[in-house]
Amino acid sequence: AIIDDASRYIVHARFYWSEGVESMLDGLALAIRRFGVPQRFYTDNGSAFRSDHLKVVAGRLSMHLPHTPPYKPKGRGKIERFFRTVREQWLPKDDVVSIESLNAQLAEWLDRYHHSIHGSLGKSPLTRRIDIPKAVREVPAVEDLERKFRMHAKRLVQRNGTISLDGKMYDIRNAIPGTWVDIAYLPWNL
């Protein structure tokens, strides 16, 4: 989940099969496309948040990337409280049919959460979000946001006209064997 600190509005929440960089960047990309680029993306010190890929993306988006000091959970209080609310008020106790149905249920619950009065705000997260000035930069609809999330690598074209990337072979048409090629790719969508 990604929370707007000032309004407690959840700009992205979703269940993924892993907690890695790819899942986090997918959520961040969706949140940015929908709400804009934040001035700061404040995170904890998990490996996904310390990844080189996130640093590259933050640089390309001119987004400051501060981290909570190690072993100082106070800076993560709002998101941790949100996770507690999810566990106490919603998280299904029975078997879930699929991750898609789990995410659909979460989206329905989030709609109610955004419209409910928040104890410390005295108003709903949605109302608070509407009341405060935007602290994000809009992303023009024509901008290729995916391009800012791509990783780059150099690979040697093998004799059979293929390259290897993340343990998989890819056919590179019209490439001359023995030459190096620049690859721009999304790790979660090879």
Secondary structure, DSSP 8 states (H G I E B T S, - for coil): -EE-TTT--EEE----S--SHHHHHHHHHHHHHHH-EESB--B-S-TTTT-HHHHHHHHHTT-B--B--TT-GGGGHHHHHHHHHHHHHT---S--S-HHHHHHHHHHHHHHHHHS--TTTSS-HHHHHHHS---EE---TTS-HHHHH-EEEEEE--TTSEEEETTEEEE-TT--TT-EEEEEE-TT--
